Amino acid sequence: MKLSGEQLSRIANEMVRIKAEHYGKGPVQAHAYQNGNIVFCVMKDGFTTVERTLLKGGEDQLVREVRLRFQDQMNETFRQAVERIVDRKVLAFASQVVFDPDLVFEICVLDDGPPDLKQPD
């Protein structure tokens, strides 16, 4: 079941909103993409000043660990946001962060959705 461009845009905006609410700063760019039942949200330039300072000091692993622990804590919040937008269940949710370039990925695996009610011709 293909998501609309509006749904994908709403997912990207909601991911930014949640991060801004909890980090005090959200990414400056975000786009969501769909490939089958997988939705990827790619966000750019979302690290806080503290995280950037730690990264300059070589603390990449510490920043990654804190980010991923936060995502684990917020897993249900992110899942519910996507489920509200797409009206489908999120079967799995995962996050990843890379530093060069500065990107955060949110990945959702969706269920198949309601059966197609269209009758064959």
C-alpha beads as a LAMMPS data file, in Angstrom:
LAMMPS data file: protein, C-alpha beads

121 atoms
120 bonds

1 atom types
1 bond types

-500.0 500.0 xlo xhi
-500.0 500.0 ylo yhi
-500.0 500.0 zlo zhi

Masses

1 110.0

Atoms # bond

1 1 1 0.000 0.000 0.000
2 1 1 1.701 3.147 -1.243
3 1 1 1.735 6.196 1.034
4 1 1 0.877 9.595 -0.381
5 1 1 3.409 12.397 -0.679
6 1 1 1.441 14.236 1.983
7 1 1 1.766 11.305 4.411
8 1 1 5.508 11.072 3.813
9 1 1 5.868 14.808 4.373
10 1 1 3.849 14.568 7.596
11 1 1 6.082 11.720 8.830
12 1 1 9.221 13.799 8.188
13 1 1 7.717 16.831 9.923
14 1 1 6.602 14.778 12.922
15 1 1 10.058 13.224 13.348
16 1 1 11.560 16.734 13.376
17 1 1 8.919 17.986 15.826
18 1 1 9.516 15.146 18.288
19 1 1 13.288 15.607 18.159
20 1 1 13.012 19.390 18.568
21 1 1 10.701 18.915 21.545
22 1 1 13.033 16.494 23.324
23 1 1 16.479 17.716 22.241
24 1 1 15.700 21.422 22.184
25 1 1 16.766 21.433 18.532
26 1 1 15.483 19.552 15.536
27 1 1 17.065 18.725 12.203
28 1 1 16.996 21.485 9.582
29 1 1 16.093 19.124 6.731
30 1 1 14.018 15.955 6.707
31 1 1 12.600 13.743 3.985
32 1 1 10.681 10.484 4.225
33 1 1 10.792 7.783 1.563
34 1 1 8.942 4.515 1.099
35 1 1 10.162 1.243 -0.341
36 1 1 7.457 -1.390 -0.019
37 1 1 6.532 -1.679 3.655
38 1 1 9.633 0.200 4.799
39 1 1 9.593 3.937 5.471
40 1 1 12.900 5.781 5.851
41 1 1 13.124 9.249 7.311
42 1 1 16.466 10.931 6.612
43 1 1 17.260 14.034 8.672
44 1 1 20.177 16.418 8.272
45 1 1 21.895 18.824 10.650
46 1 1 20.220 17.859 13.891
47 1 1 23.030 17.663 16.431
48 1 1 22.967 19.908 19.469
49 1 1 25.814 22.251 20.411
50 1 1 26.861 19.849 23.186
51 1 1 26.949 16.923 20.751
52 1 1 28.986 18.914 18.216
53 1 1 31.484 19.809 20.973
54 1 1 31.776 16.146 21.954
55 1 1 32.224 15.129 18.307
56 1 1 35.038 17.669 17.873
57 1 1 36.681 16.063 20.918
58 1 1 36.542 12.621 19.328
59 1 1 33.595 11.336 21.366
60 1 1 31.702 9.865 18.403
61 1 1 30.856 6.652 20.237
62 1 1 29.458 8.535 23.250
63 1 1 27.201 10.685 21.053
64 1 1 26.031 7.596 19.128
65 1 1 25.301 5.699 22.346
66 1 1 23.306 8.564 23.900
67 1 1 21.349 9.105 20.667
68 1 1 20.483 5.435 20.279
69 1 1 19.518 5.078 23.955
70 1 1 17.234 8.087 23.554
71 1 1 15.661 6.480 20.496
72 1 1 15.072 3.277 22.473
73 1 1 13.357 5.289 25.226
74 1 1 11.228 7.151 22.674
75 1 1 10.484 4.135 20.466
76 1 1 6.777 4.045 21.278
77 1 1 6.377 7.802 20.703
78 1 1 7.886 7.545 17.227
79 1 1 5.865 4.414 16.384
80 1 1 2.582 5.980 17.462
81 1 1 3.268 9.133 15.455
82 1 1 3.802 7.118 12.272
83 1 1 0.805 4.872 12.966
84 1 1 -1.482 7.909 13.346
85 1 1 -0.318 9.322 10.020
86 1 1 -0.449 6.154 7.920
87 1 1 -3.238 4.267 9.712
88 1 1 -1.097 1.132 9.716
89 1 1 0.765 -0.694 12.451
90 1 1 4.515 -0.198 12.781
91 1 1 5.946 -3.696 13.210
92 1 1 9.506 -2.529 13.860
93 1 1 11.269 0.781 14.404
94 1 1 15.013 1.434 14.316
95 1 1 17.322 4.441 14.350
96 1 1 20.835 5.132 13.188
97 1 1 23.118 8.135 13.264
98 1 1 26.156 9.000 11.147
99 1 1 28.464 11.941 11.676
100 1 1 30.086 12.720 8.322
101 1 1 27.775 13.738 6.812
102 1 1 25.558 14.712 9.766
103 1 1 22.542 12.429 9.241
104 1 1 19.975 10.644 11.380
105 1 1 17.833 7.818 9.991
106 1 1 14.527 6.600 11.363
107 1 1 13.332 3.353 9.823
108 1 1 9.835 1.901 10.176
109 1 1 8.583 -1.458 8.982
110 1 1 4.840 -1.231 8.373
111 1 1 2.280 -3.998 8.270
112 1 1 0.517 -4.705 4.978
113 1 1 -2.449 -2.518 5.897
114 1 1 -6.070 -3.312 5.278
115 1 1 -6.838 -5.773 2.490
116 1 1 -7.568 -4.263 -0.902
117 1 1 -11.369 -4.026 -1.076
118 1 1 -11.391 -3.400 -4.797
119 1 1 -13.336 -6.115 -6.619
120 1 1 -11.751 -7.775 -9.650
121 1 1 -13.197 -6.736 -13.026

Bonds

1 1 1 2
2 1 2 3
3 1 3 4
4 1 4 5
5 1 5 6
6 1 6 7
7 1 7 8
8 1 8 9
9 1 9 10
10 1 10 11
11 1 11 12
12 1 12 13
13 1 13 14
14 1 14 15
15 1 15 16
16 1 16 17
17 1 17 18
18 1 18 19
19 1 19 20
20 1 20 21
21 1 21 22
22 1 22 23
23 1 23 24
24 1 24 25
25 1 25 26
26 1 26 27
27 1 27 28
28 1 28 29
29 1 29 30
30 1 30 31
31 1 31 32
32 1 32 33
33 1 33 34
34 1 34 35
35 1 35 36
36 1 36 37
37 1 37 38
38 1 38 39
39 1 39 40
40 1 40 41
41 1 41 42
42 1 42 43
43 1 43 44
44 1 44 45
45 1 45 46
46 1 46 47
47 1 47 48
48 1 48 49
49 1 49 50
50 1 50 51
51 1 51 52
52 1 52 53
53 1 53 54
54 1 54 55
55 1 55 56
56 1 56 57
57 1 57 58
58 1 58 59
59 1 59 60
60 1 60 61
61 1 61 62
62 1 62 63
63 1 63 64
64 1 64 65
65 1 65 66
66 1 66 67
67 1 67 68
68 1 68 69
69 1 69 70
70 1 70 71
71 1 71 72
72 1 72 73
73 1 73 74
74 1 74 75
75 1 75 76
76 1 76 77
77 1 77 78
78 1 78 79
79 1 79 80
80 1 80 81
81 1 81 82
82 1 82 83
83 1 83 84
84 1 84 85
85 1 85 86
86 1 86 87
87 1 87 88
88 1 88 89
89 1 89 90
90 1 90 91
91 1 91 92
92 1 92 93
93 1 93 94
94 1 94 95
95 1 95 96
96 1 96 97
97 1 97 98
98 1 98 99
99 1 99 100
100 1 100 101
101 1 101 102
102 1 102 103
103 1 103 104
104 1 104 105
105 1 105 106
106 1 106 107
107 1 107 108
108 1 108 109
109 1 109 110
110 1 110 111
111 1 111 112
112 1 112 113
113 1 113 114
114 1 114 115
115 1 115 116
116 1 116 117
117 1 117 118
118 1 118 119
119 1 119 120
120 1 120 121
